[in-house]
């Protein structure tokens, strides 16, 4: 017995220290129930007597509170304690030993954290309304996928589930007039991974990539992170300008059906010029068709890939704008000669996209539920769009010029009475007033693009809001602009 007492005391102390560490780290907070003595004894593989002794010690030290017949709780007033970080060993030059890729990433900003206090109206583009998600249809599809048990759980085809790729082949032909072989379709974890694969396979450090200016900032960062040189191409009313494209560029990234963010459609003549440039330069064109399902006042625009006869276009699609950005499902349609390379790259990146979600999406497309859902959310977003345009016209009138409203889930609003240099101050004041506004300036690569208006610009998303919230947000924006105008007149 005597020899066992020291061992029990050491175990009691280890249990005490483990619980203290969890309290200090904030893993269990004030008032939280601790495990029962029976449960903790089973977890540690010791007797309940040992655990009881540990709880008694914690009680004596003021870490826990107990009462007759109830489980112990963490004492009030205890919680996470910040401790000074251990001093890291000095590295040569005082910097972390990152690769060139890692060092390039250091300059990129992470997205702002979601506000703890909800805004009156958040016009963040890319957000969707959770009320639009087809909960019942998705639940049924997921349930069927779960119940369809395979004899083995194994890694799948890196290109994606065969069933989904076949379903996408038919959908792309019906919805976009795009003909392709199943083997050309690569299912990816959202369009962002699709862009990353394109960049890794088609660009070496130092090589040039053409991008629309303004354009999608995360595409620009993908290319810059790999050491590519961005060649900005201005955008006008016919889309990206194709005159003077550099012959040495290896890739062009475009959004021809609904230019992001300005919303213009690339003209037929420029589409032909872009494809001719790609043939001459042996370059590839990445066509991001990110929101092609949303056409309001214009007819569907055929994708570049449908016009490509030389195998130079890579088509990129996603369900982030129709179902949810949280699903992380997208797809590439690559030229046949690149399919094997993309399959190998996808396998190295993450083996394959999540299988359950792929099977559920395939079910939705096969049953027709997906296209019914698209028609439904297109109507709802058309109503939101009409409400936004009416609110902007009624409240702001000539103080605002709206572009890109014929399609998609956002518009660009140029504030005609607010100089470009005051854009950041306007955003900060709006947030203090409860409005989430997002400037257009960070989407430009060139410091002083010649075609950009000299006034503040906002990218206004509306797909996550209802009409009442849209009206309230624009009313608050109008009041803020009135305040700014009054302040200027007093100076």
Secondary structure as UniProt FT lines:
FT   HELIX           2..24
FT   TURN            25..26
FT   TURN            30..31
FT   HELIX           37..44
FT   HELIX           48..61
FT   STRAND          64..65
FT   TURN            68..69
FT   STRAND          73..74
FT   TURN            76..77
FT   HELIX           92..94
FT   HELIX           100..105
FT   TURN            106..107
FT   STRAND          121..122
FT   TURN            125..126
FT   HELIX           130..132
FT   HELIX           135..147
FT   TURN            158..159
FT   HELIX           162..176
FT   HELIX           182..184
FT   STRAND          185..188
FT   HELIX           190..202
FT   TURN            205..206
FT   STRAND          208..213
FT   HELIX           217..225
FT   TURN            226..227
FT   STRAND          229..236
FT   TURN            237..238
FT   STRAND          239..240
FT   TURN            243..244
FT   TURN            247..248
FT   STRAND          251..254
FT   TURN            256..257
FT   TURN            260..262
FT   HELIX           268..281
FT   STRAND          284..288
FT   TURN            290..293
FT   HELIX           304..307
FT   STRAND          313..318
FT   TURN            320..323
FT   HELIX           325..327
FT   STRAND          330..333
FT   HELIX           336..338
FT   HELIX           339..350
FT   HELIX           355..367
FT   HELIX           369..396
FT   HELIX           397..399
FT   STRAND          400..403
FT   STRAND          410..419
FT   HELIX           420..422
FT   HELIX           423..432
FT   TURN            433..434
FT   STRAND          435..436
FT   HELIX           441..443
FT   TURN            447..448
FT   TURN            450..451
FT   STRAND          455..461
FT   TURN            463..464
FT   HELIX           467..490
//
